Amino acid sequence: MKDIKISIIGFGDVGQGVVQVLSQKQQTLEKLGVNIKVVAIADSRSSLVNADGIDLKKAVKVKRNTGIVGRRGSTTAEIIKNTDHDLVVEVTPTDINTGEPGLTNILTAIESGKHVVTSNKGPFARNYAKLMKAAKDHGVVLRYEATVGGAMPIINLIEENLAGNTIERIDGILNGTCNYILTRMGEETLDYQHALLEAQELGIAEADPTYDVMGIDAACKLVILANTAYNNNTVFDDVSITGITKITPQALELADKNGYRVRLICEVSEQVLSVAPKLVPKKHPLAVGGTLNIATIHTDLSKMVTISGIGAGSIETASAILSDIIHIYRACLANTR
Amino acid sequence: MKDIKISIIGFGDVGQGVVQVLSQKQQTLEKLGVNIKVVAIADSRSSLVNADGIDLKKAVKVKRNTGIVGRRGSTTAEIIKNTDHDLVVEVTPTDINTGEPGLTNILTAIESGKHVVTSNKGPFARNYAKLMKAAKDHGVVLRYEATVGGAMPIINLIEENLAGNTIERIDGILNGTCNYILTRMGEETLDYQHALLEAQELGIAEADPTYDVMGIDAACKLVILANTAYNNNTVFDDVSITGITKITPQALELADKNGYRVRLICEVSEQVLSVAPKLVPKKHPLAVGGTLNIATIHTDLSKMVTISGIGAGSIETASAILSDIIHIYRACLANTR
């Protein structure tokens, strides 16, 4: 049995999802020969450390009752640096403009010799090359499957399952909120404002939907895909972005009459980085409805591989994080074989 | 730069595809820090060995001109055992009944301490547990992505990208020939015999289509998926199989009128192992047309992930083999880090 000591930095929906999944999957992990012990949890205002392993159920209860997980006083950087552990799960909220606090957290973890698994898009949309170089220089593993597409495993699909392939192009729908709004506008001839309101009532769109409907969230994911596919230090400002706020029910009706759907399509190639509403033939794989994420990866050898899955949700995101942790543990086992 | 010496056992379409891909991808592999040298090639009647690396273009030419790749005299087992190399690519033809010659080739490779990458379904549909145990006992890696779905990366998706998930069910279309025939029968109200003939003329169906149209090929893949998902020593005889030969254009027409397509669906769970024609709603992800392979994996954490890709073809299959080789090389690098 291999013991892995981890910290969870960020204790909102995703962090609590990770804790729930780790509690639920203890037996599964034991069968894989690994025992994951959470030795530190930090939120933006407090932290909790226990070298023997934190009582996870209690931590969630305290957080829900009091709004904080532990004691005030230590900074997140101190927790990351000074707690004896192997791997940092970085799940603080995404800030597209600065990449913080994720960027500093991840770099601090790497520089103190810890592996990192993260769902935080901000640091990768701003500083992909710097982060990957830091991980390489310090001999640690940095994995980020959960940054794109929730439970849709596209990062490691490109990186591992399609290893050796040259990626010619990726087309995809990477924002479930926009896809839901466009689906509903088309199905019910709703205008944009009504469809948005419906999505907000269902909890699919946030109170401030700007990041989603302006295409910013999709553009961040696109930057991460481009960097994964081409390792070319793409940054957010390289992307041409058009959101969905100006689409009318009349435009959707016209598209429908001609055999098309309108979808917010991300296109990634070495020449093109674009997020924009596009006409998609109704029979095309990308003409999916609802909140699904989907992407088709065009390559020289495999020709085309399409993957779809649920693009959001705390448990779905935690699933991607768990698979990344297991990957690192398997590499560790190989190391000590 | 890491040198990996490999042999290719079986030199038909897939073996030649592997050789073509390795020649084409030399630079890509060098960028990944690996130099793959083919030191032995064997077909059913002859073999070619060169410790300095075989001239791959010449080998293909000789095979095409003479029907054999090298000299007669050595057995395949001798080539595998006595040639100094690291990894065996086993790509001999599938024999569902005996698993041979793949079974013996793979066990010979494992027992002589070599990693194995294979596209051969036979051994895995008959002796999955024995093969995996042998690999474990001898401390080598055995990978078989190419056995199911050609370029559709489903094995490693289950094993790695969805690691930690409990697989509740897999539904899929795993035989492109049957899907092509059913698609054409539906589109053009063709009867089975006409659609089969068309598929044969296009090279989609083989001269003897039995394995495909009777559901045998799909059942083999299903056994491999079940073993991957549940590690429960499923064998071919556990599968309930119905082929597509008795489907009439009238049945398809009736389905169409009610909003359905008929597809040969594989269903895998801990309770059910079945290959049978089923009604699929037209809007369902599995209602794909043509020769694509597709599968939806239902799990506890990710909920559902759908993957599709080209299920056959020598280059597509070689792509899966290449990704498996790269995986093993990455594990080796981790070992020596």
Boltz contact constraints between the chains, C-beta under 6 A:
constraints:
  - contact:
      token1: [A, 25]
      token2: [B, 164]
      max_distance: 6.0
  - contact:
      token1: [A, 151]
      token2: [B, 302]
      max_distance: 6.0
  - contact:
      token1: [A, 153]
      token2: [B, 161]
      max_distance: 6.0
  - contact:
      token1: [A, 156]
      token2: [B, 161]
      max_distance: 6.0
  - contact:
      token1: [A, 161]
      token2: [B, 153]
      max_distance: 6.0
  - contact:
      token1: [A, 161]
      token2: [B, 156]
      max_distance: 6.0
  - contact:
      token1: [A, 161]
      token2: [B, 323]
      max_distance: 6.0
  - contact:
      token1: [A, 163]
      token2: [B, 323]
      max_distance: 6.0
  - contact:
      token1: [A, 163]
      token2: [B, 326]
      max_distance: 6.0
  - contact:
      token1: [A, 164]
      token2: [B, 25]
      max_distance: 6.0
  - contact:
      token1: [A, 164]
      token2: [B, 322]
      max_distance: 6.0
  - contact:
      token1: [A, 164]
      token2: [B, 323]
      max_distance: 6.0
  - contact:
      token1: [A, 164]
      token2: [B, 326]
      max_distance: 6.0
  - contact:
      token1: [A, 301]
      token2: [B, 315]
      max_distance: 6.0
  - contact:
      token1: [A, 301]
      token2: [B, 319]
      max_distance: 6.0
  - contact:
      token1: [A, 302]
      token2: [B, 151]
      max_distance: 6.0
  - contact:
      token1: [A, 302]
      token2: [B, 316]
      max_distance: 6.0
  - contact:
      token1: [A, 302]
      token2: [B, 319]
      max_distance: 6.0
  - contact:
      token1: [A, 303]
      token2: [B, 310]
      max_distance: 6.0
  - contact:
      token1: [A, 305]
      token2: [B, 309]
      max_distance: 6.0
  - contact:
      token1: [A, 306]
      token2: [B, 308]
      max_distance: 6.0
  - contact:
      token1: [A, 307]
      token2: [B, 307]
      max_distance: 6.0
  - contact:
      token1: [A, 308]
      token2: [B, 306]
      max_distance: 6.0
  - contact:
      token1: [A, 309]
      token2: [B, 305]
      max_distance: 6.0
  - contact:
      token1: [A, 310]
      token2: [B, 303]
      max_distance: 6.0
  - contact:
      token1: [A, 315]
      token2: [B, 301]
      max_distance: 6.0
  - contact:
      token1: [A, 316]
      token2: [B, 302]
      max_distance: 6.0
  - contact:
      token1: [A, 319]
      token2: [B, 301]
      max_distance: 6.0
  - contact:
      token1: [A, 319]
      token2: [B, 302]
      max_distance: 6.0
  - contact:
      token1: [A, 322]
      token2: [B, 164]
      max_distance: 6.0
  - contact:
      token1: [A, 323]
      token2: [B, 161]
      max_distance: 6.0
  - contact:
      token1: [A, 323]
      token2: [B, 163]
      max_distance: 6.0
  - contact:
      token1: [A, 323]
      token2: [B, 164]
      max_distance: 6.0
  - contact:
      token1: [A, 326]
      token2: [B, 163]
      max_distance: 6.0
  - contact:
      token1: [A, 326]
      token2: [B, 164]
      max_distance: 6.0
  - contact:
      token1: [A, 331]
      token2: [B, 334]
      max_distance: 6.0
  - contact:
      token1: [A, 334]
      token2: [B, 331]
      max_distance: 6.0
  - contact:
      token1: [A, 334]
      token2: [B, 334]
      max_distance: 6.0
  - contact:
      token1: [A, 334]
      token2: [B, 335]
      max_distance: 6.0
  - contact:
      token1: [A, 335]
      token2: [B, 334]
      max_distance: 6.0
